[in-house]
Amino acid sequence: MVSFLVYSVPMTLENGANIFEDPAQCFVNVRSGLMKGYITFIGSRHRFDFNYFAKNTGWKLFDTRQDASCFGVWVHEEDRRIVTYAEGDLTEVTCPDQDGFLAEIRSMEVFYGPAPPAFRVIDRESNVAHL
């Protein structure tokens, strides 16, 4: 048996770009967050960084060791939303309250582990410091 997912309901980002919702990927997770799945033909997470989730829109990057051109996570604290981009797929979690949002953040911290260092400094004795 072959099944096809139909992407028909557009998610419109702040600047008007359409991303298509996968109706089969909409459910409430164990932390009471409403999860929605989307597909996009935007080929790089950097377009999200600089166009859709720029700092002046309230979005913040959630740093992980997996960050790459094909993967990124952003959070919007005021709206209690989290968006993950992975190889053309988007997952959006909308939390009903602040407790749910903090539970999502804690879950992500456990799943992704500690954030990578912003800088590595090597001194003259070859000691490495992660900042």
N, C-alpha and C positions, 0 to 999 in steps of 0.2 A: 504494500500500500504506500502511495506517495502522497504527502500532504504539502500544501503550500501556505505560507503565511501571507496575508494580504496587508500591506501597509497603506492605510487609507486616511487616517486621521492625522492632520499635520500638527506638529508642535511648532509654534512660532517663537523664535528667539527675539530678544530685544530689538535687534536691527532688522527683523523681518525675514530671516532665512527660514525656510521650511525644512523640518525634519519629520519623518513619518513614523507615527506610533504603530507599534505592534500590539494589536488588541489582545493577543494571547499572553502577553507579558505584563499584565496589570493585576496586582494583588497586594494584599496587606501583609507585611513581613511580621516576624515574631516580636519586633520592638514597636509595633503599631504604625510603622511608616508605610505610606502608600507608595508602592514601587511601580514604575512604568518603564517599559522598554521601548527604544526607538532605533531606527536605522537611519544612517545618513551617508551621503557620498562625499562628505568632507574628508579629505585624505590625511589630515594631520591634526594632531591636538593643538598645534601652535596657532591655528586659526581660531580655536576657542580661547586660547590664552590672550591673544591680542585683539580679537574682534568681539567675541560674545561675552566672555567672562573677565574682561579687563577690570582692573582695580576700581575704577570709577563707577562700576555697576554694582558694587557691593559683594562681588564674588572674590573668594580667596583660594589660592592653590593649596591643596592638601598634599604636601610632599611625601612621596614614597620612594623606595629603592627601585620600583618598577617603572618610574617615569621615563617615557621615551616619546618619540614622535607619534607612536601608535597608542599611547596610554597616558591618561591623566585623570585627576580627581579634583573637583572644585566644590567649595561649600559656600553657602550664603546664610550667615547666621541669623540675620533679621527675618528672612523668609522661611528659615528652617528647612532649606533644600540642599541636597547633595547630588551632584551629577558626576558620573564616571563615564569616560570615553575609552573604549577598548576596540581598536581595529575596525572602526566604522559603526560600532554599536554604542548606543548611549543608554545609561540607566539613570533614572531620576528618582530620588527618594524624597518625598515631602512628609515631614514629621508633623503630627497634630499639635504637639506642645513642646516646651523647652526640655522637659525630662526625656521625651522621645528622641529629640535631636541630640542631646548629650549621650544617650544610650547608643545611638548610631555612631557618633564620633568615637566613643570608647571601643565599640566593636571594630571599627576601622583601625584603630591604634593596635589592637590585638592582632588583627588579620595581617596588616601590612608591616607591623613591627616599627621600631624607632625610625624617625625621619633620617634621611641621609645627611651628612654634614654639609654645610654650605661651603666650607673651605677646608682644605688640608694644608697645614703649614709644616714645612720641614726645616728644622734649624741646622746649624753647622755641624752638630754631632749626629745628624741623620735621625733625630727624634721626630716623630710625626704627631702632630696635634690636630684633632678634628674639631672644628668650630661650627 
